[in-house]
């Protein structure tokens, strides 16, 4: 029997995508429009993470989970997102040991299910090449939830792998099914059923070993699709996109509990730690809602980087159920934390040392460190390694949030833009009110489902009753035309204890804090690794499209996105 310092047997992170702060019922914003009762029950049995940070979009957050390094230390701080894939010959430097490899060396069985998005152009970059015993999921950044096809390179091919060790193949049972049968092949059903099957198999065949699951199911990522029964559960939501989005969450709600129930049935729950974590904030263009936080996915406003998360486990001390932990935690910490709990070391696991800390002792003791700082953004060069005119940086320390440089993305929404047309998702557009008091009429409209559709009278009344945007400019231009309130002329400082919406820049009144946080950011600028120096895109195609990808996929019947370069080749 493997000796574990805390009795930990099954670290089980589940990482849904782009889940907004106002997309879960336990945050109680907007009249609980989206209902997640089973996940809420799990959250209330454990500890809510009220100051938990992730990166502002997908692949960099996943590299952080897997390597324990900030994106700026692996070359993923730029707009290079290992996407659009297929066709991009990039992946996290093989010199870094992923969490799966670290735990497998410590005796764990390791399984990944769902989204990968960390490179697959060679077999060594795929999940089973990075330390997972099995993998069921898709390699790219997004795919269709029912058919499991992914468009790329001018093609639309199957992207659902079923890997075991060096055996890389499509999941044939789901490949080429009839369109009329698609509902039973829904992604949440697929991943939920496969997870419970692996749990049962482990209990019967590998009971003496601990187990590690990485559940990266592809909800609530666009496209917003859910089985009809789950959409019907959310009929109170008037807007179709938001209703489908809520249907995806309802499906996740059921399937996540099914996994926990199976762990209990197999007597594996008592030494399991269940971590629930989004990979970035809600996507304002994909049905998500981050109220009362400002901004969303792709920005390093709070709406893009403060993550929905909780931990629940029988290993937590009694009396912690339902508590909110206010200490700073970053996704970079899970690597070091899981390794420590599993009796593994994170030294010598990559060119740069791990950035995270073991948060378990502080969390179970409910102790916070007011001096702890976490890096939210550090980017001084573009994806080709050329220096920017302005470093884009953000830091959180205690109650303070420091931003230097425009915190959005050139083509992203930061929450200040014109009113939507009648067909847009007003739940998303309402984000222009971040940081303001939300009128009761608006909350009532959200609760009735009307706030999600500006074509309804209630939705229009909600908009009319809402406060005006706090700034004259919309911060829409990365060049800095938005002025000081966009943090481009001078750095901004926000006191998040009283201003979660980042509406009131208090930098001028707190020069010592600004100087301290600028010095912290400067340390990361010195150790920043540019994309050309990171080994992220090692072929001659760099971040460009590699035509060999589609050629390799087309040779399979039916066509299937696969690694297209041999490990021994360039």
N, C-alpha and C positions, 0 to 999 in steps of 0.2 A: 504494500500500500504506500502510495506516495506521501511523504511527510510534508504537511502544509502548516505554516506558522499560525494561521488563524482558522484552520479548518476549511479554507476556501476550496471548493471543488469545481464550481461552475461559474466563472465570470461570464455574464451574459449581457453584453451591450446590445441594445436595439437602437438603430440610428435611422429614424425616418427623415425624410428630406424636407428642407425649406418649410419647416413648421413654424408658423407665426406665434407670437406671444399671446395673441387673442384668438388662437385656433384651438385651444384646449379649455375645457370647462372649469378646470381647477383654478385658472387665473381670473375667472369671474368678471371678465370685461364684456361689454356689449350685451348684457342680458342673457349670457350663456347661450348664444345662438347655436353654436356647435356643441353637441353633446358627446362626451367621451366618458360614460359612467364607469366602465370597467378599468380603464387606465387611471381615472381619477381615484378609484378605490385603491389601486396599487400605489399611486402617489401618496395617498393619505395614510397608507400603512408604513411609508418610508419617510424620506427627507427630501423636501423640495429644494432645488438649487436656485436661489433667487439672484445670485450674481455669478452666473456661469457663462463663459464666453467661447465662441467658436469663430472660425474664419467666415468671411462674408460671402463665399460661394463654395461650390461643391467639392471638387477634387482637392483643393488645398486643405480643407478641413479633414478629408479622409486621409490625406498624407500625414496630417498631424496626429490623428488617431493611431495610425499604423507605425509611425516612426518616433513619436514623442519629441519631434522637432517643430519649431515654428516654420510656417511656409517660407519665410525669408532665408531660412537656413538650408532649404532643399531646392530653391529656385522656383517656387510656386507662388511668389508674392505678386507676380505680374498678371497680365490678362491671360497668360497661357494657362488653360484650364484642362489640359489633355483632352480638349474638346474644340471643334467638333470631331469626334471620332465616329466612325472608323476613318482610317487613313493617316493618322498622326503617329509617327514612329517615336513616341516619347513614353517615358515611364520613370518612376522614382528610382534614383540611383541605386543599383544593386549592392552597393557597399553598405547600405543601411539595412539592418535586420528588422523586419516587421514584427509587430507584437506576436503574431502567430508563430514565427520562428523562435522568438525568445521563449514563449511558453512551451512550445513543442520540445525544446531542449530540456525543459524542466519536467518533462514527462506527460504533458497534456496531449489529448486528442484535440484537434482543431478543425473547425468547420466554418465556412462562410456561405451566406445565402443572400442574394440580391445584387445590388449595384456594386461594381468594382471601380471603374473610372480612375484607375491608377496605372494604366498602361498594359498593353498585351501584344505588342508587335513581335515579341519573342516569347517562347514558352516560359522562360525564366522570369518574365515579368507578370505572368498570370498568377491568380491566387494560390494554386498548388505549387507554383514555382517559388512563392514567397513564404511558404511554411504552413499552408493549410492542407490538411489531409484530403478534404473534399471541398468542392465548390459547386453550387447550383445558382446560376444567375446570369447577368449580362455584363459584358465588358465595357460598354460605352457609357455615356453620360445620361442618357434617357432612352426610353423605348416605349412602344405602345403596350398598354397594360393587358390587353386580351390576346392579341395575335403574336406579341413578342418579336415584332419586326422593328428594325432600325434603319432609317434612311441615312445614306452617306455615300460620298463618291459618285453621286448620280444614280445610285442603286437603292433598292429597298430589300434588305436581306434579313434572314432570321438571326436573332442575337439572344440565344438562351443556351448556355453551356451547362454540361454535366460532367465535371472533371473529378478524377480520382488519381492522385499522383501525377504521373507523366501522361496519363490518358486524357486527351482533350477532345471532346466531342459535343455535338449538339444534343439537347435533350429531346430525343426522337419522339417520345410519346406526345409532345406538344408541337412538334414540327409539322407544318402543313395541314393542320386541322381545318375542318370546314368552318366557314364564317358563321354559319348558323349555330355552331357549337361553342362559340367563343366564350360564353359566360362562365362555363365550368373551368376554363383555363385562366381565369383571372389571376393576376400575379400574387395577390395576398393569399388566395387559396393555395396556390402552388407552393409558396415559400412557407406558409404555416404548416401545411401537411407534411412537407419534407422535413421541417424542423422537428415536428413531433415524432416522425418516423426515426430520425437520427437519435432522438432521446431514447426511444424504446430500444433501438439497436444497441446503443451504448450501455444501457442498463443490463442487457443480456450478454453482450460479448466483451465489453471493456470496463466492467464495473470497478475494477481495481485502479483505473486511471482517472485522473481529473479531466475535465472537458472544458473547452473554450468555444463559445459561439460568437460569431460576428454576424448580426442580423441586420443587413442593410436593405430592407424591403423598400420597393420603389414608390411607396406612398409617402407624402402627398405630392409627388412630383407631377408636373404637367406631362402628358395631357390629362385633364381632369375627367377621369372615367371610373365608374363603379358599377357593380351589378345593380339591376333595377330595384331589388328589394332594399338595398342600402340607400339608394337615392330616395326611395319612397319614405324611408324613416325620417328624412329631412325635408318633407314636403312643406314644412312651415317656412322654409327659406324661399323667397320669391325669385331671386336671381338664379338662372340655370347653372352658370359656372360655379357659383358658390355652393349651390345645392349638390352638384356632383363632387365638388371638393369635400364637402361634409360627408358625403357617402363613402369616400375613400377612408376618411377617419373612422367612420362607423365600422367599416370592414377591418381596419387595423385594431380597433377596440376589441372586437370579438377574437381575432386571431392571436393577439398578444396574450390575452387571458388563457386561450387554449394551450399555448406553450407553457405558461406557468402551471396550469392544471396538470399537464403531462409530467412536468418535473416533480410535482407533488405526488402524482400517482406512482412514479418510479422511485420515490423516496430520495430524490436528488435536490429538492428545494431547500432543505434545512441548511445546506452549506453553499447556497448560490447567492451571488450578488447580482442583482438586476439593475442595470444602468440604462436609463431612457434618455436619449440625447438627439436633438436635431443636429443637422450639419451646418445650417445657417438660418437666418431669419426668414420670415414669410416672404414669398415672391409676390410683389404687388401686381404683377402681370399674370399670375397663375392661381388666383383665388385666395391667397393668403391675406392675413390681417394681423398687424402688429400693435394695435392700440393698447396702451397709450404711448408706446415708444415711437420714436421718429424713424422714418425711412424703412428700408427693407433689404432683401437680398441684393448683393453687389455693392452695397454701401457699408461704410464702417460707422454709420450712426448706430444707435442701440438696436433699432429694429432689424438691422442686418447681422449684428454680431452677438447680442445678448441671447443666449440659447435657452429654449425650453428644455428642462432637464430635471430628473429626480433619480434617487437611488432607493431601492427597497430591498430588504434582505432580512432573514431571520438572524443574521449575524450582527445586525445593528443592536446597540444596547436598548434595553427596555425603557420605555418612556420617550423614545425619539419619534414615535409614529406621529405623523402630521406636522412635524416641526419644519420650519423654513431655515435653511442654513445660509447665513449672510456673508460668509467668507468668500473671497475670490477664488474661483476655480476656472481653469481653462482646459479645453479639450486636450491640450498637450500633456496634461497631468495623468490621463488614464494609463498611458504607457508605463510610466514609472510606478504608479499605484498598483496596477495589476501584476507587474513583475514582482514588486515587493510582497504582495499577498500570496503570490504563487511560488515564492522561494527562488526567484530568478534574479539575475543581475542585469543592469542596463549599461554597465561599463563596456567599452570596446564593442559597441553595436553600430558604429558608424563614424564617418570622418569627423563630425562634430559631436560633442557630448549632448545627452538628452537635456532638453530645456525644462521639462516638467518636474514636479515634485510629487512625493507620495502624500496625497491629501487625506488618506484614511484616518490617521491618528487625530488630526485636527477636526475632521468631520464628526467622528464618533464622540469626541470630547466636547463638541460644539464650541471650539475655540477659533477665533478669527485673528488674523494678523493684519493690523491696520496699515502696516508698512509694505505689505506684499504688493508688487506691481505685476501686471500681465501685459504682454504685448498684443495689441489688436491689429496693428498694421505697421509695416516698415517696407517702403519701396522707394528707392532712390534712382532706379534705372528701369527702362522699359524692357520688354521681353527680348530684345536683341542686345541688351547690355549697355545701351546708350544712356548716359546720365540725363535725368529729368531736370528741368529748370527749378522744380520745387519737389522736395522730398514729401511723399505722402506718408504720414505717420499718425498713430493713435496709441495711447497708453491709458490703462485704468489702474489707479492706486487708491485704495480706501474708497472714499466717497467721490473722488475726483476722476473726471474723464478729460484727457488732454488730446486735442486734435491739431495737427499741423499739416495744412494742405487740404484741398477739396475732398470731402469724405464720401463723395459719390463715385460714380463711374460715368464715363463720357455719355453712354447711351442708357443710363439707368434713371430710375425715378427716385428722388430723395424725399419726396413727400410735399413738394411745393410746385404745383402745376395747375393748369386751368381745370375748370369743372368738366366732368365727363359727359359724353353723349348718352342718349337713352339706352344704348346697348352695352355700355361698359359696366364693369363690376364696381359699383360704388363702394362696396365694403373696402376695396383696395384704395380707391381714390380718396376715401375719407381720411387717409393718412396725412393729408395736408393740414389736419388739425392737431398733429402731435404736439404734446407739451402744453396743451390748453385744457381747460375744464370742459368736459363733454356735457352739453345740455341734456337734461332729463328727456326732452322730446326726442333727441337723437337716440338715447339709450332705449327708450320705449319702442322706437321704430325698428331698431336692431333686434330687439327681443321678439317683435312681431314678424321678423323677416323682411320688413319693408326697407330697412336701411341698405339692403343689398341690391336694390333695383331702382334707379332714378326714374323709371317709367311709371312707378306707382306714386300716387298722391302722397302717401306717407313717406316714401323715400325722398321726394322733392322737399317736403316740409322739413325733414331731418337735415337736409343740406342747407336749406334757408335758415334754419335755426342755429346751425353750427357757427362757431367763431371764425373769424377771418384768419388767413395765414399770418403768422407773426412777422413775416419779413416782406419787404417790398419786392425783392428779386426772387426768382425761383431757383437759384443755384443750379441752373441747368448746363452750365458751360465749365468744363474742367480747366479752361484757360485762366479762370479766376475773376471773370467779369462780375461774379456775384458779390464781390466785395468782402469786407471783414467778417460778416456774419456767416460766410461760407468757409471761414478759417483759411482763406488763401492769402490775404494780405498780412495778417499776423495770426499766430496760433490762438485757438479757442480753449477755454477751460469751462467745464460745466460741473456743478455740484449736483450729482445724481440723487443725493438724498432728498432733495427738494425739487429737482428739475429733471425727472426721468425723460421728458420729452426733448431735452437739449435745446431749450428755447432762449436761455439767458446766459450769454457769455460773461463770465466773471473773471477773465484773465487779468484785466487791468487792476482789479482790487486784490489780486493774490500773486504778486510777482515771484515770491519765494517758491510757491508751489509750482508755478510755470517753469522756473529754472530747474527745479529738482526733476520734474518729469521730462523736460527736454534733455537733461543729462542722461536719464535712463534710456530714452530713445536713441541718443547718440551712440550708446554702447552697442546697440543692435545694428546701427548703420555701419559700424566698423566691422562687424562679423557677417554682414549681409552677403549672400552668395548669389551672384547674378545667374540668369538662366544659362548663358553660354558656359559658365564655369561650374555649373551644378551637375553636369552629366545627365540632365533630364531628357534631352533630345539628342542622342549620340550619333545618329546617322547623318549622311550628307544632305538629307532632306530637311533637317532641323525641324522647325515648326510647320513646315509646308506639307502638302499632301503627298503621300507615297503611293504611286499607282499600283504597286505590287499588292497592296491590300485587297482591292476589289478583284484583282486577277486570281488571288488565292481563294477568295470566298466563292467565286463563280465556279470553281472546279469541284465543289461539293454539291451533292444532290440531296435535298434542295440547297441552294446557296446559303452559306452560313459564315458569319464573320469569325475568322480564326486568326491566330498568330501567323504572320506572313513572312517572317524572317527566322532562319535557324539560329540557335544560340551560338553556333560556331562561326556564323557569317557576319558581315558588316551590318 
